[in-house]
C-alpha cells in the first residue's frame, strides 16, 4: 500500500513491478494481496473519513487496520493474531492501534454522516459533473463504479474461434461465457493468474473490456481499407480493428508515446497481424498529419480523457492525477479531434471515443466539432451497429457500468461529405511512400 501511495504510477504497474521483484510469492498469495490492495483503493475516501473521525493519522497501516475492522468484521483479538511480529507478519499493534480497533468495532464501512463525495468515492471536481450526467441514476452508476471489474477477453478471429476458446477455458476449470454484446468477447467469472491462460501467450486472445471491444467494432473497418488509430496507446483497439479487417488493408497506429507503440508492436506480431504500422508523433499537429491529409477511410480518435468510465478497474485513478486535469483535457481533446479529422478522406469516417462518462468530454465535444466542421455529420449508431439497441444515447455508443456492466465508454461516428462531381479531385496522397 505504501508503494502505491508514494509512487507516481498507476496501481497496476506498481503491483506488477512489486511481484516481479518477489518471485517467491505464490499464486494464491498474489491473488490475496492484490484483492486486499484493490479493496483498500476502492474504499479510499471512506477509510480516510473513519480515521479522521477518530483522530488517527491517515497511514497505509491504519487504513489496513480500519478495513479489517470495518469490512472484515474482525475483532481486536483476531487482528492482533495477524499482527504478531512474526517473520512474515506485520509488527505488533501499538496501544493507539488497539484503541482504534476498539472504537471501530461494530461499525460498517458506510455511515449516514458521510458526505456524498466520500460515500460514493467521488473526487470533488467530478461530483457535480457526474450528477448532471446522471440526474436520475447517479446513485446506481456510482455504486456500480465501486464494484470489481470483470475479466473480459477478446478472441482473435485469425487464430481461434470464440467457441474453441470457451472450451479451452472451461477445460482449465474456469467459468466463462460469451459476452452479451461484443461478438468476439468472453467474460471469465473468476480472475485467474494470467499464466494459467496459454491462449494469451499465443495471441489467440487479448484482455480487453467489452466496452472497448465495442468501440473498435463501431469503427467498422473493412478489409482493404486504410485506417488510422490516432491515439493507439497500448494497441488494444488497433488489434481489434486490424483483425476486423482480416489482415487486409493498412492500419497506422499513432501515439505521442513511442515506448507504448514499441510494446504494442510486439502484441501485433504475437497476434499474427502484419497489416499494422506504427508511427510516433511529436504532438497532435505533427507534420505527418498534414502530409497525409485526406488519405484514410477510417480514423479513430480514442482521446485522452478523465478516465471516469474506468474507475471500477482503476480505483486509484479517482484520487491520483497522473495526467492533465479536466480543464486542460477539454481543449486538448478538441485540438486532437480537429487535427485527426484532416486525415479523413471525402466520404470517410471519423470516430471520436473516450473512456469518460462526462458529457463535457463526449457529446459536448462532438457538438463543438460539428459546429466548426460542417462537412462532417453524425452517422447514428443504429446505422453503424443496429444490434446495439441498449446504448444510453440514441445516436452515439454510450456505455455505463450500471446499465451495461462494462467500463464507461463513448463513441461518435462522424462522416465526411463526399466530393461532388463538380469539385476537383485532391492531389494524390504520398501516404504509402511517407508512412
JORAUR-V624886 format. One record per residue. RES is the residue in one small letter. PHI is phi as a letter, one per 20 degrees, with the letter a starting at -180 (* if undefined). Layout:
BEGIN
res:RES phi:PHI
res:RES phi:PHI
END
This chain:
BEGIN
res:x phi:*
res:x phi:f
res:x phi:f
res:x phi:f
res:x phi:f
res:x phi:e
res:x phi:d
res:x phi:e
res:x phi:b
res:x phi:g
res:x phi:g
res:x phi:f
res:x phi:f
res:x phi:f
res:x phi:f
res:x phi:f
res:x phi:f
res:x phi:f
res:x phi:f
res:x phi:f
res:x phi:e
res:x phi:c
res:x phi:f
res:x phi:f
res:x phi:f
res:x phi:f
res:x phi:f
res:x phi:f
res:x phi:f
res:x phi:f
res:x phi:f
res:x phi:f
res:x phi:f
res:x phi:f
res:x phi:f
res:x phi:f
res:x phi:g
res:x phi:f
res:x phi:f
res:x phi:f
res:x phi:f
res:x phi:f
res:x phi:d
res:x phi:g
res:x phi:f
res:x phi:f
res:x phi:f
res:x phi:f
res:x phi:f
res:x phi:f
res:x phi:f
res:x phi:f
res:x phi:f
res:x phi:d
res:x phi:m
res:x phi:d
res:x phi:f
res:x phi:e
res:x phi:d
res:x phi:g
res:x phi:f
res:x phi:f
res:x phi:f
res:x phi:f
res:x phi:f
res:x phi:f
res:x phi:f
res:x phi:f
res:x phi:f
res:x phi:e
res:x phi:e
res:x phi:f
res:x phi:m
res:x phi:e
res:x phi:e
res:x phi:g
res:x phi:f
res:x phi:f
res:x phi:f
res:x phi:g
res:x phi:f
res:x phi:e
res:x phi:e
res:x phi:d
res:x phi:m
res:x phi:f
res:x phi:g
res:x phi:d
res:x phi:d
res:x phi:f
res:x phi:f
res:x phi:g
res:x phi:f
res:x phi:e
res:x phi:f
res:x phi:f
res:x phi:f
res:x phi:f
res:x phi:f
res:x phi:g
res:x phi:f
res:x phi:f
res:x phi:f
res:x phi:e
res:x phi:g
res:x phi:n
res:x phi:e
res:x phi:d
res:x phi:f
res:x phi:e
res:x phi:b
res:x phi:f
res:x phi:e
res:x phi:f
res:x phi:f
res:x phi:g
res:x phi:f
res:x phi:e
res:x phi:f
res:x phi:e
res:x phi:l
res:x phi:c
res:x phi:f
res:x phi:g
res:x phi:f
res:x phi:e
res:x phi:g
res:x phi:f
res:x phi:f
res:x phi:f
res:x phi:f
res:x phi:f
res:x phi:f
res:x phi:c
res:x phi:f
res:x phi:d
res:x phi:c
res:x phi:g
res:x phi:f
res:x phi:f
res:x phi:f
res:x phi:f
res:x phi:f
res:x phi:f
res:x phi:f
res:x phi:e
res:x phi:e
res:x phi:f
res:x phi:f
res:x phi:f
res:x phi:e
res:x phi:d
res:x phi:c
res:x phi:d
res:x phi:f
res:x phi:e
res:x phi:f
res:x phi:f
res:x phi:c
res:x phi:a
res:x phi:c
res:x phi:f
res:x phi:f
res:x phi:f
res:x phi:f
res:x phi:g
res:x phi:f
res:x phi:f
res:x phi:f
res:x phi:f
res:x phi:f
res:x phi:e
res:x phi:n
res:x phi:d
res:x phi:f
res:x phi:b
res:x phi:b
res:x phi:f
res:x phi:f
res:x phi:f
res:x phi:d
res:x phi:f
res:x phi:f
res:x phi:d
res:x phi:e
res:x phi:c
res:x phi:d
res:x phi:e
res:x phi:f
res:x phi:d
res:x phi:d
res:x phi:f
res:x phi:f
res:x phi:f
res:x phi:f
res:x phi:e
res:x phi:d
res:x phi:f
res:x phi:f
res:x phi:f
res:x phi:f
res:x phi:e
res:x phi:n
res:x phi:f
res:x phi:c
res:x phi:c
res:x phi:f
res:x phi:a
res:x phi:g
res:x phi:g
res:x phi:f
res:x phi:f
res:x phi:f
res:x phi:f
res:x phi:f
res:x phi:f
res:x phi:f
res:x phi:f
res:x phi:f
res:x phi:l
res:x phi:f
res:x phi:d
res:x phi:g
res:x phi:n
res:x phi:e
res:x phi:d
res:x phi:c
res:x phi:d
res:x phi:d
res:x phi:f
res:x phi:c
res:x phi:f
res:x phi:l
res:x phi:f
res:x phi:n
res:x phi:f
res:x phi:f
res:x phi:g
res:x phi:g
res:x phi:f
res:x phi:f
res:x phi:f
res:x phi:f
res:x phi:g
res:x phi:e
res:x phi:l
res:x phi:m
res:x phi:d
res:x phi:o
res:x phi:b
res:x phi:c
res:x phi:d
res:x phi:d
res:x phi:d
res:x phi:a
res:x phi:e
res:x phi:d
res:x phi:f
res:x phi:f
res:x phi:f
res:x phi:f
res:x phi:f
res:x phi:f
res:x phi:f
res:x phi:f
res:x phi:f
res:x phi:f
res:x phi:f
res:x phi:f
res:x phi:f
res:x phi:f
res:x phi:m
res:x phi:d
res:x phi:d
res:x phi:d
res:x phi:d
res:x phi:c
res:x phi:d
res:x phi:b
res:x phi:f
res:x phi:d
res:x phi:f
res:x phi:a
res:x phi:f
res:x phi:d
res:x phi:g
res:x phi:f
res:x phi:g
res:x phi:f
res:x phi:f
res:x phi:f
res:x phi:d
res:x phi:g
res:x phi:m
res:x phi:d
res:x phi:c
res:x phi:f
res:x phi:c
res:x phi:c
res:x phi:d
res:x phi:d
res:x phi:e
res:x phi:f
res:x phi:f
res:x phi:b
res:x phi:f
res:x phi:m
res:x phi:g
res:x phi:f
res:x phi:d
res:x phi:f
res:x phi:f
res:x phi:e
res:x phi:c
res:x phi:f
res:x phi:f
res:x phi:f
res:x phi:f
res:x phi:d
res:x phi:d
res:x phi:e
res:x phi:e
res:x phi:c
res:x phi:f
res:x phi:f
res:x phi:f
res:x phi:f
res:x phi:e
res:x phi:f
res:x phi:f
res:x phi:f
res:x phi:f
res:x phi:g
res:x phi:f
res:x phi:f
res:x phi:f
res:x phi:f
res:x phi:f
res:x phi:f
res:x phi:f
res:x phi:f
res:x phi:f
res:x phi:f
res:x phi:f
res:x phi:f
res:x phi:g
res:x phi:n
res:x phi:e
res:x phi:c
res:x phi:d
res:x phi:d
res:x phi:d
res:x phi:c
res:x phi:b
res:x phi:d
res:x phi:d
res:x phi:e
res:x phi:e
res:x phi:f
res:x phi:f
res:x phi:e
res:x phi:d
res:x phi:g
res:x phi:f
res:x phi:f
res:x phi:f
res:x phi:f
res:x phi:f
res:x phi:f
res:x phi:f
res:x phi:f
res:x phi:e
res:x phi:c
res:x phi:f
res:x phi:e
res:x phi:d
res:x phi:b
res:x phi:f
res:x phi:e
res:x phi:g
res:x phi:g
res:x phi:f
res:x phi:e
res:x phi:e
res:x phi:b
res:x phi:f
res:x phi:f
res:x phi:e
res:x phi:e
res:x phi:d
res:x phi:f
res:x phi:f
res:x phi:c
res:x phi:f
res:x phi:d
res:x phi:d
res:x phi:f
res:x phi:c
res:x phi:d
res:x phi:c
res:x phi:g
res:x phi:f
res:x phi:e
res:x phi:d
res:x phi:l
res:x phi:c
res:x phi:f
res:x phi:f
res:x phi:c
res:x phi:c
res:x phi:b
res:x phi:c
res:x phi:e
res:x phi:c
res:x phi:d
res:x phi:e
res:x phi:f
res:x phi:f
res:x phi:f
res:x phi:f
res:x phi:g
res:x phi:f
res:x phi:e
res:x phi:f
res:x phi:f
res:x phi:f
res:x phi:f
res:x phi:g
res:x phi:e
res:x phi:e
res:x phi:g
res:x phi:f
res:x phi:f
res:x phi:e
res:x phi:f
END
